[in-house]
Amino acid sequence: MGDEELMQDDAVDQQIASLQKKSKLLLMMLVVALALAGASGAYAFLSVKSVGEQVDAVRANAEKMDEGKEDAIENMAEPQRKVGIIHPLGNFVVNLLDPGNLRYVNCRIELEVDDSSVVKEITARDAQFKDAVISLVGNQTYQDVLGVEGKSRLREELMVRFNRLLPKGQIARVYLTEFVVQ
């Protein structure tokens, strides 16, 4: 049994040595964890202080911008545009450029002008203005007049054509007061 006791003592000694190594390793890990926690805390404290300074700087900038904002807004405001004379050009039913002529536009067009002499000129050239509408709209497809962009392009093209017809004066705006595509 002497050998057995020696073997048990050796096993116990090995277990003790193993536990001592593990305890040293755990102690070292604990020290490293504490060091990391301390470093993280210090970093967080300094970062919060730095962020606080940055927030204060941003607030100061915002206050400076707010002071000048009212002046900037007042300077940006456009004077209200005076609406001129609105002259109705009429209702139009025009076939679209569509295979089989299945689609058509039913619209009402009104023109804004600055003075009554331009209205007299438009009235005198009524047939030319109506022909310009029919020619332009009749050469559009359903896709061309679809959506806000299509109607905006149509207004712009009509205004260019109308202004070419006027020897003097200008049309300020073209309004599509009714617009149905079927």
C-alpha positions as CSV (number, residue, x, y, z in Angstrom):
1,M,0.0,0.0,0.0
2,G,2.9,2.2,0.2
3,D,3.0,2.6,-3.5
4,E,-0.7,3.3,-3.6
5,E,-0.3,6.1,-1.0
6,L,2.6,7.5,-3.0
7,M,0.5,7.5,-6.1
8,Q,-2.3,9.1,-4.3
9,D,0.0,11.7,-2.9
10,D,1.4,12.4,-6.4
11,A,-2.1,12.7,-7.8
12,V,-3.1,15.0,-5.0
13,D,0.1,17.1,-5.5
14,Q,-0.7,17.3,-9.3
15,Q,-4.3,18.4,-8.5
16,I,-3.0,21.0,-6.1
17,A,-0.5,22.2,-8.7
18,S,-3.2,22.3,-11.3
19,L,-5.5,24.2,-9.0
20,Q,-2.7,26.7,-8.2
21,K,-2.1,27.3,-11.9
22,K,-5.8,27.8,-12.5
23,S,-6.1,30.1,-9.5
24,K,-3.1,32.2,-10.8
25,L,-4.7,32.2,-14.2
26,L,-8.0,33.3,-12.7
27,L,-6.3,36.0,-10.7
28,M,-4.5,37.3,-13.7
29,M,-7.8,37.4,-15.7
30,L,-9.4,39.2,-12.8
31,V,-6.6,41.8,-12.8
32,V,-6.9,42.2,-16.6
33,A,-10.7,42.6,-16.3
34,L,-10.4,45.1,-13.6
35,A,-7.8,47.1,-15.6
36,L,-10.1,47.0,-18.7
37,A,-13.1,48.1,-16.6
38,G,-11.1,51.0,-15.1
39,A,-9.8,52.0,-18.5
40,S,-13.3,51.8,-20.0
41,G,-14.7,53.9,-17.2
42,A,-12.0,56.5,-17.6
43,Y,-12.6,56.6,-21.4
44,A,-16.4,56.9,-20.9
45,F,-15.9,59.7,-18.4
46,L,-13.6,61.6,-20.7
47,S,-15.8,61.0,-23.7
48,V,-18.9,62.2,-21.9
49,K,-17.1,65.3,-20.9
50,S,-15.9,65.8,-24.5
51,V,-19.4,65.1,-25.9
52,G,-20.8,67.6,-23.4
53,E,-18.4,70.2,-24.7
54,Q,-19.4,69.4,-28.3
55,V,-23.1,69.6,-27.5
56,D,-22.5,73.0,-25.9
57,A,-20.6,74.2,-29.0
58,V,-23.4,72.9,-31.3
59,R,-26.0,74.7,-29.1
60,A,-24.0,77.9,-29.3
61,N,-23.8,77.6,-33.1
62,A,-27.6,76.9,-33.3
63,E,-28.3,80.0,-31.2
64,K,-26.1,82.1,-33.5
65,M,-27.9,80.7,-36.6
66,D,-31.3,81.3,-35.0
67,E,-30.4,85.0,-34.5
68,G,-29.7,85.4,-38.2
69,K,-32.4,83.1,-39.4
70,E,-35.2,85.6,-39.2
71,D,-33.3,88.2,-41.1
72,A,-32.4,85.6,-43.8
73,I,-36.1,84.5,-44.1
74,E,-37.3,88.1,-44.5
75,N,-34.6,88.7,-47.2
76,M,-35.7,85.5,-49.0
77,A,-39.4,86.2,-49.0
78,E,-40.4,87.2,-52.5
79,P,-42.9,90.0,-53.0
80,Q,-46.3,88.7,-53.9
81,R,-46.8,88.4,-57.6
82,K,-49.6,90.5,-59.0
83,V,-52.1,88.3,-60.9
84,G,-52.9,89.7,-64.3
85,I,-56.0,89.5,-66.4
86,I,-57.3,86.0,-66.9
87,H,-58.7,85.4,-70.4
88,P,-60.5,82.1,-71.2
89,L,-59.4,80.6,-74.5
90,G,-62.1,78.0,-74.5
91,N,-62.9,74.3,-74.2
92,F,-61.0,71.8,-76.4
93,V,-61.7,68.1,-77.3
94,V,-58.7,66.8,-79.2
95,N,-57.8,63.3,-80.2
96,L,-54.4,62.1,-79.0
97,L,-51.8,60.6,-81.2
98,D,-52.9,57.1,-80.4
99,P,-53.3,54.0,-82.6
100,G,-57.0,53.9,-83.6
101,N,-57.7,57.3,-82.1
102,L,-59.2,55.7,-79.0
103,R,-58.0,58.4,-76.5
104,Y,-58.8,62.1,-76.4
105,V,-58.2,65.1,-74.2
106,N,-61.1,67.3,-73.0
107,C,-59.6,70.5,-71.5
108,R,-60.2,74.1,-70.8
109,I,-57.4,76.6,-71.2
110,E,-57.2,80.1,-69.7
111,L,-54.4,82.6,-70.2
112,E,-53.0,85.2,-67.9
113,V,-51.8,88.4,-69.4
114,D,-50.5,91.7,-68.0
115,D,-52.8,94.2,-69.8
116,S,-56.0,94.4,-71.8
117,S,-54.2,95.2,-75.1
118,V,-52.9,91.7,-75.1
119,V,-56.4,90.3,-74.5
120,K,-57.6,92.3,-77.6
121,E,-54.8,90.8,-79.6
122,I,-55.6,87.3,-78.5
123,T,-59.3,87.8,-79.3
124,A,-58.3,89.1,-82.8
125,R,-56.2,86.1,-83.4
126,D,-58.5,83.6,-81.7
127,A,-58.4,81.1,-84.6
128,Q,-54.6,81.0,-84.6
129,F,-54.5,80.3,-80.8
130,K,-57.1,77.6,-81.1
131,D,-55.2,76.0,-84.0
132,A,-52.0,76.1,-81.9
133,V,-53.8,74.2,-79.1
134,I,-55.3,71.6,-81.4
135,S,-52.0,71.1,-83.3
136,L,-49.9,70.7,-80.2
137,V,-52.3,68.5,-78.2
138,G,-53.2,66.4,-81.2
139,N,-49.5,65.5,-81.6
140,Q,-49.2,64.2,-78.0
141,T,-49.6,60.6,-76.9
142,Y,-51.3,59.5,-73.7
143,Q,-47.9,59.0,-72.1
144,D,-46.9,62.6,-73.0
145,V,-49.7,64.2,-71.1
146,L,-49.8,61.8,-68.2
147,G,-48.8,63.1,-64.8
148,V,-47.8,66.5,-63.5
149,E,-44.7,66.7,-65.6
150,G,-46.6,66.0,-68.8
151,K,-49.1,68.8,-68.1
152,S,-46.3,71.1,-67.1
153,R,-44.5,70.5,-70.4
154,L,-47.8,71.0,-72.3
155,R,-48.3,74.4,-70.5
156,E,-44.8,75.5,-71.3
157,E,-45.1,74.5,-75.0
158,L,-48.4,76.3,-75.3
159,M,-47.0,79.4,-73.8
160,V,-44.1,79.4,-76.2
161,R,-46.4,79.0,-79.2
162,F,-48.8,81.6,-78.0
163,N,-46.1,84.2,-77.3
164,R,-44.8,83.6,-80.9
165,L,-48.2,84.6,-82.2
166,L,-48.2,87.9,-80.3
167,P,-46.5,90.8,-82.0
168,K,-46.3,92.7,-78.7
169,G,-47.0,91.8,-75.1
170,Q,-46.6,88.4,-73.5
171,I,-48.7,85.7,-71.9
172,A,-47.6,85.4,-68.3
173,R,-49.1,82.0,-67.6
174,V,-51.2,79.2,-69.2
175,Y,-53.7,77.5,-67.0
176,L,-55.3,74.1,-67.6
177,T,-58.5,74.6,-65.6
178,E,-60.0,71.3,-66.8
179,F,-58.1,68.4,-68.1
180,V,-59.6,64.9,-68.7
181,V,-58.0,62.2,-70.8
182,Q,-60.2,59.3,-71.9
